[in-house]
């Protein structure tokens, strides 16, 4: 039996990886309003799952439970993820375990903020 391919001629696992990279690029356009670093490099995105039907589930956190964008940021992530070409649906879940801290930031973010 032939391996299933998507409309672009690549196998489904490769298509999911490509889609995940597109989502990451989109997430890098969303910035925390209090810190001049995008939410991906800041370490607020814990997991991006793309299922076989190209439904996307994102698990993310905020810098604190009392973050002033606690409602608007997840909505923005969901909206923009849903606009990525190839995404069938998007769901965003906020979690606080583990709690975010500066160790979750990428080296790029730490350099940008002068922590390195």
DSSP file (Angstrom, degrees, kcal/mol; ACC not computed):
  #  RESIDUE AA STRUCTURE BP1 BP2  ACC     N-H-->O    O-->H-N    N-H-->O    O-->H-N    TCO  KAPPA ALPHA  PHI   PSI    X-CA   Y-CA   Z-CA
    1    1 A X              0   0    0      0, 0.0     2,-0.1     0, 0.0     3,-0.1   0.000 360.0 360.0 360.0 134.2    0.0    0.0    0.0
    2    2 A X        -     0   0    0      1,-0.1     2,-0.2     3,-0.0     3,-0.1  -0.374 360.0-104.4 -71.1 146.8    1.4    3.4   -1.0
    3    3 A X        -     0   0    0      1,-0.1     2,-0.1    -2,-0.1    -1,-0.1  -0.501  41.4-106.2 -71.2 138.3    2.2    5.9    1.8
    4    4 A X        -     0   0    0     -2,-0.2     8,-1.0    -3,-0.1     2,-0.3  -0.405  40.0-168.0 -66.9 137.7   -0.4    8.7    2.1
    5    5 A X  B     -A   11   0A   0      6,-0.2     6,-0.2    -2,-0.1     2,-0.1  -0.904  15.2-126.2-124.6 154.9    0.8   12.0    0.8
    6    6 A X    >   -     0   0    0      4,-2.6     3,-1.9    -2,-0.3     6,-0.0  -0.270  44.7 -84.2 -89.4-175.0   -0.7   15.5    1.2
    7    7 A X  T 3  S+     0   0    0      1,-0.3    -1,-0.1     2,-0.1    -2,-0.0   0.674 126.4  59.5 -66.6 -16.1   -1.6   17.8   -1.6
    8    8 A X  T 3  S-     0   0    0      2,-0.2    -1,-0.3     3,-0.0     3,-0.1   0.394 116.3-109.4 -93.5   3.3    2.0   19.1   -1.8
    9    9 A X  S <  S+     0   0    0     -3,-1.9     2,-0.3     1,-0.3    -2,-0.1   0.633  81.2 114.3  82.8  13.6    3.5   15.7   -2.5
   10   10 A X  S    S-     0   0    0      1,-0.1    -4,-2.6     2,-0.0    -1,-0.3  -0.838  73.3 -96.2-112.8 156.4    5.2   15.1    0.8
   11   11 A X  B  >  -A    5   0A   0     -2,-0.3     4,-2.5    -6,-0.2     3,-0.2  -0.244  39.1-105.8 -68.2 162.3    4.2   12.4    3.4
   12   12 A X  H  > S+     0   0    0     -8,-1.0     4,-2.5     1,-0.2     5,-0.2   0.858 117.9  53.0 -59.9 -41.2    1.9   13.4    6.2
   13   13 A X  H  > S+     0   0    0      2,-0.2     4,-1.8     1,-0.2    -1,-0.2   0.912 111.8  46.1 -63.5 -40.8    4.7   13.4    8.9
   14   14 A X  H  > S+     0   0    0     -3,-0.2     4,-2.5     2,-0.2    -2,-0.2   0.904 111.2  52.7 -66.6 -40.4    6.8   15.7    6.8
   15   15 A X  H  X S+     0   0    0     -4,-2.5     4,-2.5     1,-0.2    -2,-0.2   0.888 108.1  51.3 -61.5 -39.2    3.8   17.9    6.1
   16   16 A X  H  X S+     0   0    0     -4,-2.5     4,-2.3     2,-0.2    -1,-0.2   0.887 109.9  49.5 -65.6 -38.8    3.1   18.1    9.9
   17   17 A X  H  X S+     0   0    0     -4,-1.8     4,-2.0     2,-0.2    -2,-0.2   0.910 111.4  48.9 -65.4 -42.2    6.7   19.2   10.5
   18   18 A X  H  X S+     0   0    0     -4,-2.5     4,-2.0     1,-0.2    -2,-0.2   0.926 112.0  48.9 -62.1 -44.7    6.5   21.9    7.8
   19   19 A X  H  X S+     0   0    0     -4,-2.5     4,-2.3     1,-0.2    -2,-0.2   0.894 108.2  53.9 -62.9 -40.5    3.2   23.1    9.3
   20   20 A X  H  X S+     0   0    0     -4,-2.3     4,-2.4     1,-0.2    -1,-0.2   0.900 107.8  50.5 -61.8 -40.2    4.8   23.3   12.7
   21   21 A X  H  X S+     0   0    0     -4,-2.0     4,-2.4     2,-0.2    -1,-0.2   0.897 109.4  51.1 -64.2 -39.8    7.6   25.4   11.4
   22   22 A X  H  X S+     0   0    0     -4,-2.0     4,-1.9     2,-0.2    -2,-0.2   0.899 110.2  49.9 -62.7 -39.9    5.1   27.8    9.8
   23   23 A X  H  X S+     0   0    0     -4,-2.3     4,-2.8     2,-0.2    -2,-0.2   0.919 109.2  51.0 -65.4 -43.6    3.3   28.0   13.1
   24   24 A X  H  X S+     0   0    0     -4,-2.4     4,-1.7     1,-0.2    -2,-0.2   0.921 108.7  51.8 -59.8 -43.9    6.5   28.8   15.0
   25   25 A X  H  < S+     0   0    0     -4,-2.4    -1,-0.2     1,-0.2    -2,-0.2   0.893 111.4  47.5 -60.0 -39.0    7.3   31.5   12.5
   26   26 A X  H >< S+     0   0    0     -4,-1.9     3,-2.2     1,-0.2    -2,-0.2   0.918 107.7  55.0 -67.0 -43.0    3.8   33.0   13.1
   27   27 A X  H >< S+     0   0    0     -4,-2.8     3,-1.6     1,-0.3    12,-0.5   0.806  97.0  66.1 -60.6 -28.7    4.3   32.8   16.9
   28   28 A X  T 3< S+     0   0    0     -4,-1.7    -1,-0.3     1,-0.3    -2,-0.2   0.488  92.6  62.5 -72.8  -1.3    7.5   34.8   16.5
   29   29 A X  T <  S+     0   0    0     -3,-2.2     2,-0.5     9,-0.1    -1,-0.3   0.447  87.7  84.1 -98.0  -2.8    5.3   37.8   15.4
   30   30 A X    <   -     0   0    0     -3,-1.6     9,-2.7    -4,-0.2     2,-0.4  -0.889  64.9-165.3-105.0 124.9    3.4   37.9   18.7
   31   31 A X  B     -B   38   0B   0     -2,-0.5     2,-0.3     7,-0.3     7,-0.2  -0.847  26.5-115.6-113.3 144.2    5.2   39.9   21.4
   32   32 A X    >   -     0   0    0      5,-1.6     3,-0.7     3,-0.4     5,-0.3  -0.619  29.3-135.6 -67.5 130.3    4.6   40.1   25.2
   33   33 A X  T 3  S+     0   0    0     -2,-0.3    -1,-0.1     1,-0.2     3,-0.1   0.717 101.1  43.2 -67.0 -18.8    3.5   43.7   25.7
   34   34 A X  T 3  S+     0   0    0      1,-0.2     2,-0.4     3,-0.1    -1,-0.2   0.596 115.0  48.3-101.0 -12.8    5.8   44.1   28.8
   35   35 A X  S <  S-     0   0    0     -3,-0.7     2,-2.4     2,-0.2    -3,-0.4  -0.995  79.5-132.4-131.5 126.4    8.9   42.4   27.4
   36   36 A X  S    S+     0   0    0     -2,-0.4     2,-0.3    -5,-0.1    -3,-0.1  -0.176  76.8  95.7 -77.7  51.0   10.3   43.3   23.9
   37   37 A X  S    S-     0   0    0     -2,-2.4    -5,-1.6    -5,-0.3    -2,-0.2  -0.991  79.9-105.7-137.6 143.4   10.7   39.6   22.9
   38   38 A X  B  >  -B   31   0B   0     -2,-0.3     4,-2.0    -7,-0.2    -7,-0.3  -0.292  32.8-113.0 -69.2 158.2    8.3   37.3   21.0
   39   39 A X  T  4>S+     0   0    0     -9,-2.7     5,-2.2   -12,-0.5     6,-0.6   0.745 113.1  54.2 -67.8 -24.5    6.4   34.7   22.9
   40   40 A X  T >45S+     0   0    0    -13,-0.4     3,-1.2   -10,-0.3     5,-0.3   0.959 113.1  40.3 -73.1 -50.6    8.2   31.8   21.3
   41   41 A X  T 345S+     0   0    0      1,-0.3    65,-2.9     2,-0.1    68,-0.3   0.794 109.3  62.4 -67.3 -27.3   11.7   33.0   22.2
   42   42 A X  T 3<5S-     0   0    0     -4,-2.0    -1,-0.3    63,-0.2    -2,-0.2   0.685 114.4-119.3 -70.1 -17.4   10.4   34.0   25.6
   43   43 A X  T < 5S+     0   0    0     -3,-1.2    -3,-0.2    -4,-0.4    -2,-0.1   0.685  75.5 128.5  88.2  19.2    9.5   30.4   26.2
   44   44 A X      < +     0   0    0     -5,-2.2    17,-2.6    16,-0.1     2,-0.7   0.667  54.2  79.8 -81.3 -15.6    5.8   30.9   26.7
   45   45 A X  E     +C   60   0C   0     -6,-0.6    15,-0.3    -5,-0.3     3,-0.1  -0.833  52.8 173.1 -94.9 113.2    5.0   28.1   24.1
   46   46 A X  E     +     0   0C   0     13,-2.3     2,-0.3    -2,-0.7    14,-0.2   0.842  63.6   1.6 -87.7 -37.0    5.3   24.7   25.8
   47   47 A X  E     -C   59   0C   0     12,-2.0    12,-2.6     2,-0.0     2,-0.4  -0.990  47.6-164.2-156.4 142.4    4.0   22.5   23.1
   48   48 A X  E     -C   58   0C   0     -2,-0.3     2,-0.5    10,-0.2    10,-0.2  -0.984  18.0-173.4-125.8 117.6    2.7   22.5   19.5
   49   49 A X  E     -C   57   0C   0      8,-2.9     8,-2.5    -2,-0.4     2,-0.5  -0.949   7.8-170.4-115.7 130.3    0.9   19.4   18.4
   50   50 A X  E     -C   56   0C   0     -2,-0.5     6,-0.2     6,-0.2   -34,-0.1  -0.978  15.1-152.6-116.4 120.3   -0.3   18.9   14.9
   51   51 A X    >   -     0   0    0      4,-2.4     3,-2.2    -2,-0.5     0, 0.0  -0.273  35.8 -90.9 -86.7 178.6   -2.6   15.8   14.4
   52   52 A X  T 3  S+     0   0    0      1,-0.3    -1,-0.1     2,-0.1   -36,-0.0   0.675 128.4  51.4 -64.8 -17.4   -3.0   13.8   11.2
   53   53 A X  T 3  S-     0   0    0      2,-0.1    -1,-0.3    34,-0.0     3,-0.1   0.310 120.2-108.6 -99.6   7.3   -5.9   16.0   10.1
   54   54 A X    <   +     0   0    0     -3,-2.2    34,-2.8     1,-0.3    35,-0.7   0.759  67.5 149.4  69.3  28.3   -3.8   19.2   10.7
   55   55 A X  E     - d   0  89C   0     33,-0.2    -4,-2.4    32,-0.2     2,-0.4  -0.758  36.9-144.1 -82.8 138.9   -5.7   20.3   13.8
   56   56 A X  E     -Cd  50  90C   0     33,-3.0    35,-2.0    -2,-0.4     2,-0.5  -0.904  18.0-171.7-115.6 133.9   -3.3   22.2   16.0
   57   57 A X  E     -Cd  49  91C   0     -8,-2.5    -8,-2.9    -2,-0.4     2,-0.5  -0.992   8.4-167.6-121.6 126.1   -3.2   22.2   19.8
   58   58 A X  E     -Cd  48  92C   0     33,-2.9    35,-3.0    -2,-0.5     2,-0.6  -0.954   7.4-161.0-116.9 130.2   -0.9   24.7   21.5
   59   59 A X  E     +Cd  47  93C   0    -12,-2.6   -13,-2.3    -2,-0.5   -12,-2.0  -0.949  28.1 158.1-107.7 122.6    0.0   24.5   25.2
   60   60 A X  E     -Cd  45  94C   0     33,-2.7    35,-2.7    -2,-0.6     2,-0.2  -0.872  25.1-152.7-139.1 170.4    1.3   27.8   26.5
   61   61 A X        -     0   0    0    -17,-2.6     2,-0.3    -2,-0.3    35,-0.1  -0.743  15.7-123.9-131.6-178.3    1.8   29.8   29.6
   62   62 A X        -     0   0    0     33,-0.3    38,-0.5    -2,-0.2     3,-0.1  -0.845  33.0-106.3-123.9 163.6    2.0   33.4   30.6
   63   63 A X  S    S-     0   0    0     -2,-0.3     2,-0.3     1,-0.2    -1,-0.0   0.786 104.6  -1.7 -64.5 -24.4    4.8   35.2   32.5
   64   64 A X  S >  S-     0   0    0      1,-0.0     3,-1.9    35,-0.0    -1,-0.2  -0.972  71.5-113.8-157.4 155.0    2.5   35.2   35.6
   65   65 A X  T 3  S+     0   0    0     -2,-0.3    -2,-0.1     1,-0.3     5,-0.1   0.762 118.7  54.0 -60.8 -23.4   -1.1   34.1   36.4
   66   66 A X  T 3  S+     0   0    0     -4,-0.0    -1,-0.3     3,-0.0     4,-0.1   0.171  77.6 147.1 -96.0  17.3   -1.9   37.8   36.8
   67   67 A X    X   -     0   0    0     -3,-1.9     3,-1.7     1,-0.2     4,-0.1  -0.279  53.2-132.5 -55.7 133.0   -0.6   38.8   33.4
   68   68 A X  T 3  S+     0   0    0      1,-0.3     3,-0.3     2,-0.1     4,-0.2   0.673 105.8  51.6 -65.5 -15.5   -2.7   41.7   31.9
   69   69 A X  T 3> S+     0   0    0      1,-0.2     4,-2.5     2,-0.1     5,-0.5   0.050  70.2 124.3-106.2  25.6   -3.0   39.9   28.6
   70   70 A X  T <4 S+     0   0    0     -3,-1.7     4,-0.3     1,-0.2    -1,-0.2   0.782  84.7  29.4 -58.1 -29.1   -4.3   36.6   30.1
   71   71 A X  T  > S+     0   0    0     -3,-0.3     4,-1.1    -4,-0.1    -1,-0.2   0.829 122.7  46.3 -97.4 -40.1   -7.4   36.7   27.9
   72   72 A X  H  > S+     0   0    0     -4,-0.2     4,-2.3     2,-0.2    -2,-0.2   0.869 105.6  56.8 -76.5 -36.1   -6.2   38.5   24.8
   73   73 A X  H  X S+     0   0    0     -4,-2.5     4,-2.7     2,-0.2     5,-0.2   0.948 107.5  46.1 -65.5 -48.9   -2.9   36.7   24.2
   74   74 A X  H  > S+     0   0    0     -5,-0.5     4,-2.5    -4,-0.3    -1,-0.2   0.894 113.4  51.7 -59.4 -36.6   -4.3   33.2   24.0
   75   75 A X  H  X S+     0   0    0     -4,-1.1     4,-2.6     2,-0.2    -1,-0.2   0.900 110.4  48.2 -64.8 -40.0   -7.1   34.5   21.7
   76   76 A X  H  X S+     0   0    0     -4,-2.3     4,-2.8     2,-0.2     5,-0.3   0.907 111.2  50.3 -65.9 -41.9   -4.5   36.1   19.5
   77   77 A X  H  X S+     0   0    0     -4,-2.7     4,-2.3     2,-0.2     5,-0.2   0.929 113.1  46.4 -61.3 -45.1   -2.4   32.9   19.3
   78   78 A X  H  X S+     0   0    0     -4,-2.5     4,-2.2    -5,-0.2    -2,-0.2   0.936 114.2  47.4 -62.9 -47.0   -5.5   30.9   18.4
   79   79 A X  H  X S+     0   0    0     -4,-2.6     4,-0.8     1,-0.2    -2,-0.2   0.945 115.7  43.1 -61.1 -49.8   -6.6   33.4   15.7
   80   80 A X  H  X S+     0   0    0     -4,-2.8     4,-0.5     1,-0.2     3,-0.4   0.859 112.4  53.2 -69.1 -34.8   -3.2   33.7   14.1
   81   81 A X  H >< S+     0   0    0     -4,-2.3     3,-1.4    -5,-0.3    -1,-0.2   0.918 105.8  54.8 -63.5 -41.7   -2.5   30.0   14.2
   82   82 A X  H 3< S+     0   0    0     -4,-2.2    -1,-0.2     1,-0.3    -2,-0.2   0.727 103.3  57.0 -63.2 -21.9   -5.9   29.4   12.5
   83   83 A X  H 3< S+     0   0    0     -4,-0.8    -1,-0.3    -3,-0.4     2,-0.3   0.591  78.7 110.2 -85.3 -11.9   -4.7   31.8    9.7
   84   84 A X  S X< S-     0   0    0     -3,-1.4     3,-2.2    -4,-0.5     2,-0.1  -0.487  84.0-105.6 -67.1 127.9   -1.6   29.7    8.9
   85   85 A X  T 3  S+     0   0    0      1,-0.3    -1,-0.1    -2,-0.3     3,-0.1  -0.340 105.9  24.4 -57.7 122.4   -2.1   28.0    5.5
   86   86 A X  T 3  S+     0   0    0      1,-0.3     2,-0.4    -4,-0.1    -1,-0.3   0.123  86.6 124.1 108.8 -19.3   -2.7   24.3    6.1
   87   87 A X    <   -     0   0    0     -3,-2.2    -1,-0.3    -6,-0.2   -32,-0.2  -0.629  38.7-171.0 -77.7 125.0   -4.1   24.6    9.6
   88   88 A X        -     0   0    0    -34,-2.8     2,-0.3    -2,-0.4   -33,-0.2   0.910  69.9 -13.3 -80.5 -46.0   -7.6   23.0    9.8
   89   89 A X  E     -d   55   0C   0    -35,-0.7   -33,-3.0     2,-0.0     2,-0.4  -0.976  61.9-144.6-151.6 160.4   -8.4   24.2   13.4
   90   90 A X  E     -d   56   0C   0     -2,-0.3     2,-0.4   -35,-0.2   -33,-0.2  -0.992  11.7-178.2-133.9 138.7   -6.5   25.7   16.3
   91   91 A X  E     -d   57   0C   0    -35,-2.0   -33,-2.9    -2,-0.4     2,-0.5  -1.000   8.5-162.1-134.7 134.8   -6.9   25.2   20.0
   92   92 A X  E     -d   58   0C   0     -2,-0.4     2,-0.5   -35,-0.2   -33,-0.2  -0.971   3.2-168.9-122.7 129.9   -4.9   27.0   22.7
   93   93 A X  E     -d   59   0C   0    -35,-3.0   -33,-2.7    -2,-0.5     2,-0.5  -0.969  13.1-144.1-119.5 131.0   -4.7   25.9   26.3
   94   94 A X  E     +d   60   0C   0     -2,-0.5     2,-0.3   -35,-0.2   -33,-0.2  -0.801  24.2 176.6 -92.1 131.2   -3.1   28.0   29.1
   95   95 A X        -     0   0    0    -35,-2.7   -33,-0.3    -2,-0.5     3,-0.1  -0.947  26.3-166.2-130.6 153.5   -1.2   26.1   31.7
   96   96 A X        +     0   0    0     -2,-0.3     2,-0.4   -35,-0.1   -35,-0.1   0.153  52.4 118.5-123.1  16.5    0.8   27.2   34.7
   97   97 A X  S    S+     0   0    0      1,-0.3     2,-0.1     2,-0.1    -1,-0.1  -0.944  80.2  28.1-129.6 110.3    2.6   24.0   35.5
   98   98 A X  S    S-     0   0    0     -2,-0.4    -1,-0.3    -3,-0.1     2,-0.1   0.469 105.8-129.1 -79.3 151.8    5.5   24.3   35.2
   99   99 A X        -     0   0    0     -2,-0.1    -3,-0.1     1,-0.1    -2,-0.1  -0.421  29.2-105.9 -65.8 141.6    5.4   28.0   36.1
  100  100 A X        +     0   0    0    -38,-0.5     2,-0.3    -2,-0.1    -1,-0.1  -0.374  47.0 164.8 -67.2 143.7    7.3   30.1   33.7
  101  101 A X    >   -     0   0    0    -58,-0.1     3,-2.1    -3,-0.1     4,-0.3  -0.935  53.6 -89.7-148.7 173.5   10.7   31.5   34.7
  102  102 A X  G >  S+     0   0    0      1,-0.3     3,-1.4    -2,-0.3     8,-0.1   0.692 115.4  73.9 -62.0 -20.0   13.6   33.1   32.8
  103  103 A X  G 3  S+     0   0    0      1,-0.3    -1,-0.3   -60,-0.0   -60,-0.1   0.734  88.0  62.9 -65.5 -20.7   15.3   29.7   32.3
  104  104 A X  G <  S+     0   0    0     -3,-2.1    -1,-0.3   -62,-0.1    -2,-0.2   0.627  82.7 102.3 -78.5 -13.4   12.6   29.0   29.6
  105  105 A X  S <  S-     0   0    0     -3,-1.4   -63,-0.2    -4,-0.3   -64,-0.1  -0.405  76.7-116.7 -72.1 146.3   13.9   31.9   27.5
  106  106 A X     >  -     0   0    0    -65,-2.9     4,-2.4     1,-0.1     5,-0.2  -0.295  27.6-107.6 -71.9 165.1   16.0   31.1   24.4
  107  107 A X  H  > S+     0   0    0      1,-0.2     4,-2.7     2,-0.2     5,-0.2   0.885 122.3  58.1 -60.7 -37.2   19.6   32.4   24.3
  108  108 A X  H  > S+     0   0    0      1,-0.2     4,-2.3     2,-0.2    -1,-0.2   0.918 107.9  45.3 -58.2 -44.9   18.4   34.9   21.7
  109  109 A X  H  > S+     0   0    0    -68,-0.3     4,-2.0     2,-0.2    -1,-0.2   0.908 112.1  51.3 -66.5 -42.2   15.8   36.3   24.1
  110  110 A X  H  <>S+     0   0    0     -4,-2.4     5,-3.3     1,-0.2     6,-0.7   0.897 111.6  47.8 -62.9 -39.9   18.4   36.4   27.0
  111  111 A X  H ><5S+     0   0    0     -4,-2.7     3,-1.2     3,-0.2    -2,-0.2   0.928 109.8  52.9 -64.3 -44.9   20.8   38.3   24.7
  112  112 A X  H 3<5S+     0   0    0     -4,-2.3    -2,-0.2     1,-0.3    -1,-0.2   0.859 114.0  42.7 -58.0 -37.3   18.1   40.7   23.6
  113  113 A X  T 3<5S-     0   0    0     -4,-2.0    -1,-0.3    -5,-0.1    -2,-0.2   0.422 116.6-112.3 -92.6   0.8   17.3   41.5   27.3
  114  114 A X  T < 5S+     0   0    0     -3,-1.2    -3,-0.2    -4,-0.4    -2,-0.1   0.737  78.4 127.9  78.2  23.2   20.9   41.7   28.4
  115  115 A X      <       0   0    0     -5,-3.3    -4,-0.2    -6,-0.2    -5,-0.1   0.577 360.0 360.0 -87.0  -9.6   20.9   38.6   30.5
  116  116 A X              0   0    0     -6,-0.7    -1,-0.2    -9,-0.1    -5,-0.1   0.357 360.0 360.0-120.4 360.0   24.0   37.1   28.8
